[in-house]
Amino acid sequence: MALNIKTIREQFPALALKDEGKARIYLDNPGGTQVPRQVLERMEHYLIHTNSNHGGPFRTSAESDKVLEDAHQGMADMLNAKSADEIIFGANMTSLTFAVSRSIGRLLKRGDAILLTRMDHDGNVGPWLHLADDLGLEVKWLNFDLETYEYDLTEAESIFKNNNIKLAAINYASNCLGTINNVKALTEMAHHSETLVFVDAVQYVPHGPTDVQDIGCDFLACSPYKFFGPHQGVLWGKAEMLEKLEAYKVRPAENTAPGKFETGTQLHEGQAGTLGVLEYLEWLGETMGAEYHKNFPEFSGRRKNLHAAMLAIQDYERTLSSSLIEGLQNLAGVDVKGISAGKDLARRVPTVSFTVKNQNPEEIAVKLAAENIFVWHGHNYALEAVRLMGLEESGGVVRIGPVHYNTLEEIDRTIEVLKTCW
């Protein structure tokens, strides 16, 4: 194991907090993670030294613009984009998806078909359903298997071949089931049918290296606050697609990407904070990810360190997944809703949802909260997934989501408390 978890935890001030003598156990990470010191320092420095609007000839504006340029380049390195101009910042993934869906809609016409999935967060479902209503588009759905919790690629191929799909909105990893989907294979199928591919990678990016050039998709969205940064959203798009799309913008705004899609004044301190989390991950890859550098011979510098860091994180988190799933399966009445076999854990992130026979998910989450263990319950915006599993009326699921700063001891403590919850 490459990661020194003690040293890592020292970088996150929130992890040291206690309430009435009880340490906080943050297992609510699929909804948002804690931040390292580099994020706090970057945001504070920005607001004190470089707080200004865009494009001025004076010192603070020029320095502010440099921070924003560096943040765009940093995210290009994180996602292996060809250019920083392919990176668009916004309030969050959902807002960015709503905005770009309107631009993509100008390429579609009444009667065209789009593909949505039953596994995704509603941030990559709702915007497209609205677009379908507005334009008179036909919506096709890709289901997941209720036993394997994965998509049937044969079914997907059939949908692409037989329905003239113009756009496919798919997810990289499920924020409910934890499944890592084969987005590269799905993208290849889609492109054989000349279908645009929009990937929701919000739940994958915190857990593994992301390479948009290898995936081959046309758009990919993620959220820095899900990978230890501030509340921001990021959209990557192929340069040729961003150039082609008409942006919904005010007239004085830039006419080229990324500016034409970055509506109004951005949250500059948020972009500074995003640069801070990239510095943290670069440090992690440089100091603890050396053994993973060989996996990325085509990269150098920050890009190599970022991808090595995410691979090191991915390996460590499998130990968390294994311990959590095994502990849950040993509890009476628990049904884990996701890939559970030890040999298959490489096909999932450590986000684990479960139900308990004759128990209400909210009541379990409340009992854990009383012990300062933070977890989510309900549908968690994975509305289609919860409905397909028939769990909406019974309150959805309990969701436990460790990340790389969590420990096996925290998993053990959570399992011990769960033993007293029903």
C-alpha positions in Angstrom: 0.0 0.0 0.0 1.6 3.3 -1.2 -0.5 5.8 0.8 0.5 7.0 4.2 -2.9 7.6 5.6 -1.7 9.3 8.8 0.2 11.9 6.8 -2.7 12.3 4.4 -5.2 12.9 7.2 -2.9 15.6 8.6 -3.5 17.6 5.5 -7.3 17.8 6.2 -8.1 20.1 9.2 -11.7 18.9 9.4 -10.7 15.3 10.1 -9.3 16.3 13.4 -12.5 17.8 14.7 -14.5 16.3 17.6 -18.0 17.0 18.9 -18.6 16.3 22.6 -15.5 14.1 22.6 -16.6 12.1 19.6 -14.4 12.1 16.5 -16.2 12.9 13.2 -16.3 10.0 10.8 -17.0 11.4 7.3 -18.6 8.7 5.2 -20.9 11.2 3.4 -18.2 11.8 0.7 -20.4 11.0 -2.3 -22.3 14.2 -1.5 -19.2 16.2 -1.0 -15.7 15.8 0.5 -13.5 17.6 3.0 -10.6 19.8 1.8 -6.9 19.8 2.3 -4.9 22.8 3.6 -3.8 23.7 0.0 -7.5 24.5 -0.9 -7.9 26.8 2.2 -4.6 28.6 1.6 -5.3 29.1 -2.1 -8.8 30.5 -1.5 -7.6 32.8 1.3 -4.6 34.1 -0.7 -6.9 34.8 -3.7 -9.4 36.8 -1.6 -6.7 38.8 0.1 -4.2 39.4 -2.7 -5.9 39.0 -6.1 -9.6 39.5 -5.6 -10.8 41.2 -8.8 -12.9 40.8 -11.9 -11.7 39.6 -15.2 -9.7 41.4 -17.9 -8.5 44.6 -16.2 -5.1 46.3 -16.8 -4.3 46.6 -13.1 -2.4 44.3 -10.8 -5.1 42.4 -9.0 -7.0 41.7 -12.2 -3.9 40.5 -14.0 -3.0 38.2 -11.1 -6.6 36.9 -10.8 -6.6 36.0 -14.5 -3.3 34.1 -14.0 -4.9 32.0 -11.2 -7.9 31.2 -13.5 -5.6 30.2 -16.4 -3.6 28.0 -14.0 -6.8 26.3 -12.8 -8.0 25.6 -16.3 -4.6 24.1 -17.2 -4.6 22.1 -13.9 -7.9 20.5 -14.7 -6.7 19.8 -18.3 -3.9 17.8 -16.7 -6.3 16.1 -14.3 -8.5 14.9 -17.1 -5.7 14.6 -19.8 -7.4 17.1 -22.0 -5.5 18.4 -25.1 -5.9 22.0 -24.1 -6.9 24.2 -21.2 -9.4 25.8 -23.6 -11.4 22.6 -23.4 -12.1 23.1 -19.7 -15.2 25.1 -18.6 -15.8 26.1 -15.0 -19.3 26.6 -13.5 -21.3 26.5 -10.3 -21.7 22.7 -10.4 -22.1 19.8 -12.8 -25.9 20.1 -12.9 -25.9 23.8 -13.9 -23.2 23.2 -16.5 -25.2 20.3 -17.9 -28.4 22.3 -18.1 -26.5 25.1 -19.9 -24.7 23.0 -22.5 -27.8 20.8 -23.1 -29.5 23.9 -24.5 -26.5 24.5 -26.9 -26.5 20.8 -27.9 -30.3 21.0 -28.4 -29.6 23.4 -31.3 -28.1 20.5 -33.2 -31.2 18.3 -32.7 -34.7 18.3 -34.2 -38.1 17.0 -33.3 -38.3 13.2 -33.5 -34.6 12.7 -32.8 -33.8 10.1 -30.1 -31.5 10.5 -27.1 -30.3 7.7 -24.7 -30.5 8.1 -20.9 -29.6 5.6 -18.2 -31.4 4.2 -15.2 -28.2 4.3 -13.1 -27.3 8.0 -13.3 -27.6 10.9 -10.9 -30.5 13.1 -12.0 -28.0 15.8 -12.9 -27.4 13.8 -16.1 -31.0 12.9 -16.6 -33.2 15.9 -15.7 -31.6 18.4 -18.1 -32.0 16.0 -21.0 -35.6 15.2 -20.1 -36.4 18.9 -20.1 -34.7 19.2 -23.5 -36.7 16.3 -24.8 -39.9 17.9 -23.7 -39.0 21.2 -25.3 -37.9 19.8 -28.6 -40.1 16.8 -29.0 -37.3 14.3 -28.7 -37.7 10.5 -28.2 -36.1 9.2 -25.0 -34.6 5.7 -24.9 -33.5 4.1 -21.6 -30.6 1.8 -20.8 -31.4 -0.3 -17.8 -29.0 -2.1 -15.5 -29.2 -5.7 -14.5 -30.8 -6.1 -11.0 -28.5 -9.0 -10.2 -25.2 -7.8 -11.6 -25.8 -4.0 -11.1 -24.1 -3.4 -14.5 -25.3 -2.5 -18.0 -25.7 -5.2 -20.6 -23.4 -4.0 -23.4 -25.3 -6.1 -25.9 -28.5 -4.3 -25.1 -26.7 -1.0 -25.4 -25.3 -1.9 -28.8 -28.8 -2.9 -30.0 -30.2 0.4 -28.9 -27.5 2.4 -30.7 -27.9 0.3 -33.9 -31.7 0.4 -34.1 -32.8 3.8 -32.8 -30.7 6.5 -34.6 -29.6 7.9 -31.2 -28.2 11.5 -31.6 -26.9 11.9 -28.0 -26.1 9.4 -25.2 -25.9 10.7 -21.6 -24.1 8.0 -19.6 -22.4 7.8 -16.3 -18.9 6.7 -15.4 -19.6 5.5 -11.9 -22.9 5.2 -10.0 -23.5 7.5 -7.0 -25.9 4.8 -5.7 -24.6 1.4 -6.8 -20.9 2.2 -7.0 -20.6 0.5 -10.4 -17.8 1.6 -12.7 -19.2 1.5 -16.2 -17.3 0.7 -19.3 -17.7 4.2 -20.7 -15.0 3.6 -23.3 -16.9 0.7 -24.9 -20.2 2.6 -24.7 -18.5 5.6 -26.4 -17.1 3.4 -29.2 -20.6 1.9 -29.8 -22.2 5.3 -29.8 -19.6 6.8 -32.2 -20.2 3.9 -34.7 -23.7 5.3 -34.9 -22.5 8.9 -35.0 -23.9 9.6 -31.6 -22.6 12.3 -29.3 -21.5 11.1 -25.9 -21.9 13.1 -22.6 -20.3 11.4 -19.6 -21.2 12.2 -16.0 -17.9 11.4 -14.2 -18.8 13.2 -10.9 -18.6 9.9 -8.9 -15.6 8.4 -10.7 -13.1 11.2 -10.7 -12.5 11.1 -6.9 -11.6 7.4 -7.1 -9.4 6.8 -10.1 -7.4 8.3 -13.0 -9.6 9.9 -15.7 -8.4 10.2 -19.3 -10.9 11.9 -21.7 -8.7 11.1 -24.7 -8.6 7.4 -23.9 -12.4 7.3 -23.3 -13.0 9.1 -26.6 -16.3 10.8 -25.4 -17.4 14.3 -26.6 -18.1 15.8 -23.2 -17.3 14.9 -19.6 -18.5 16.6 -16.4 -17.1 16.4 -12.9 -17.3 18.3 -9.6 -14.2 19.5 -7.7 -16.1 19.4 -4.4 -16.4 15.7 -4.8 -12.6 15.3 -5.1 -11.5 17.4 -2.1 -11.9 20.8 -3.6 -14.4 23.7 -3.2 -18.0 23.8 -4.6 -17.3 24.0 -8.3 -18.3 22.2 -11.5 -16.1 21.4 -14.4 -17.1 20.5 -18.0 -14.6 19.2 -20.5 -15.6 19.2 -24.2 -13.7 18.4 -27.4 -12.4 21.6 -28.9 -14.2 21.0 -32.2 -17.5 20.5 -30.4 -17.1 23.6 -28.2 -16.3 25.7 -31.3 -19.3 24.3 -33.1 -21.9 24.9 -30.3 -23.6 28.2 -29.9 -23.4 29.4 -26.3 -26.2 31.1 -24.4 -24.3 34.2 -23.2 -24.5 38.0 -23.0 -23.3 39.9 -26.1 -20.0 41.3 -24.6 -18.8 37.9 -23.5 -16.1 36.1 -25.4 -17.0 34.2 -28.5 -14.5 31.4 -28.0 -14.3 28.6 -25.5 -14.0 28.4 -22.6 -15.1 32.0 -22.0 -18.3 31.8 -24.1 -19.6 29.1 -21.9 -18.5 30.5 -18.5 -21.6 32.6 -17.9 -21.1 35.9 -16.0 -18.5 36.4 -13.4 -17.2 33.1 -12.2 -16.5 32.0 -8.6 -12.8 33.0 -8.9 -11.9 31.9 -5.3 -13.4 28.5 -6.1 -11.2 28.1 -9.1 -8.2 29.1 -6.9 -9.4 26.4 -4.5 -9.6 23.9 -7.3 -6.0 24.7 -8.1 -5.2 24.0 -4.5 -6.7 20.5 -4.5 -4.7 19.8 -7.7 -1.6 20.8 -5.9 -2.5 18.4 -3.0 -3.0 15.6 -5.5 0.2 16.4 -7.3 2.0 16.2 -4.0 0.4 12.9 -3.2 1.4 11.5 -6.6 5.0 12.7 -6.2 5.5 11.6 -2.6 3.4 8.5 -2.4 2.7 7.4 -5.9 6.2 6.8 -7.3 5.4 3.1 -8.0 2.5 4.1 -10.2 4.4 6.4 -12.4 5.3 3.6 -14.7 1.7 3.2 -15.6 1.7 6.6 -17.4 4.8 6.6 -19.6 3.2 9.1 -22.0 2.8 11.7 -19.2 5.3 14.0 -17.5 5.3 16.5 -14.7 2.0 17.4 -13.0 0.0 15.2 -15.4 2.0 12.1 -14.4 1.8 12.9 -10.7 -2.0 13.5 -10.8 -2.7 10.3 -12.5 -0.3 8.3 -10.3 -2.0 9.8 -7.3 -5.5 8.7 -8.5 -4.2 5.2 -9.2 -2.7 5.0 -5.7 -6.0 6.2 -4.3 -7.9 3.6 -6.3 -5.8 0.7 -4.9 -6.1 1.8 -1.3 -9.8 2.4 -1.6 -10.4 -1.3 -2.6 -9.3 -2.3 0.9 -12.0 0.0 2.2 -14.6 -1.4 -0.1 -13.7 -4.9 0.8 -13.9 -4.3 4.6 -17.1 -2.3 4.3 -18.9 -4.8 2.1 -17.8 -7.8 4.1 -18.8 -6.1 7.4 -22.3 -5.2 6.0 -22.8 -8.7 4.7 -22.2 -10.2 8.1 -25.1 -8.1 9.6 -28.6 -9.7 9.8 -31.0 -8.5 7.1 -28.6 -6.4 5.1 -28.8 -6.4 1.3 -25.9 -4.6 -0.4 -27.2 -3.0 -3.6 -24.1 -3.3 -5.8 -21.2 -5.4 -6.9 -20.2 -7.3 -3.8 -17.8 -10.2 -4.7 -14.2 -9.6 -3.7 -12.9 -10.6 -7.1 -15.1 -7.9 -8.7 -14.2 -4.9 -6.6 -12.1 -3.4 -9.4 -15.4 -2.7 -11.2 -16.8 -0.5 -8.4 -15.9 2.6 -6.4 -16.2 2.4 -2.6 -19.7 4.1 -2.5 -21.9 1.3 -1.0 -25.7 1.4 -0.7 -27.7 -1.1 1.2 -31.1 -1.8 2.7 -32.1 -3.6 5.9 -35.1 -5.8 6.0 -38.0 -4.1 7.8 -35.9 -1.1 8.6 -36.2 2.6 7.5 -33.0 4.0 5.9 -33.5 7.4 7.5 -33.7 6.0 11.0 -30.5 4.1 10.5 -28.7 7.3 9.2 -30.1 9.2 12.2 -28.7 6.6 14.7 -25.3 6.7 13.0 -25.4 10.5 13.1 -25.9 10.3 16.9 -22.5 8.6 17.1 -20.9 11.3 14.8 -20.9 9.0 11.8 -22.0 10.8 8.7 -23.9 8.9 6.0 -26.6 9.6 3.5 -30.0 8.0 3.0 -32.9 8.1 0.5 -32.5 8.2 -3.3 -29.5 10.6 -3.3 -30.7 12.0 -6.6 -30.2 8.5 -8.2 -34.0 8.6 -8.7 -34.1 6.2 -11.6 -31.9 3.6 -9.9 -34.0 3.6 -6.7 -37.2 3.3 -8.7 -35.9 0.4 -10.9 -34.9 -1.4 -7.7 -38.4 -0.8 -6.3 -37.1 1.1 -3.2 -38.6 4.6 -3.6 -41.7 4.1 -1.4 -39.7 2.3 1.3 -37.3 5.2 1.7 -34.4 4.3 -0.7 -31.1 3.2 0.7 -28.5 3.9 3.3 -25.3 5.1 1.5 -21.8 4.9 3.0 -19.1 6.5 0.9 -15.5 6.3 2.1 -12.6 8.0 0.3 -8.9 7.8 0.6 -8.6 9.8 3.8 -10.9 7.3 5.6 -9.4 4.4 7.6 -10.2 0.8 8.2 -10.7 1.7 11.8 -13.5 4.1 10.8 -15.1 1.3 8.8 -14.9 -1.1 11.8 -16.4 1.5 14.1 -19.3 2.1 11.7 -20.0 -1.6 11.5 -20.0 -1.9 15.3 -22.5 1.0 15.6 -24.7 -0.5 12.8 -25.0 -3.7 14.9 -27.0 -1.6 17.4 -29.2 0.1 14.9 -31.9 -2.6 14.5 
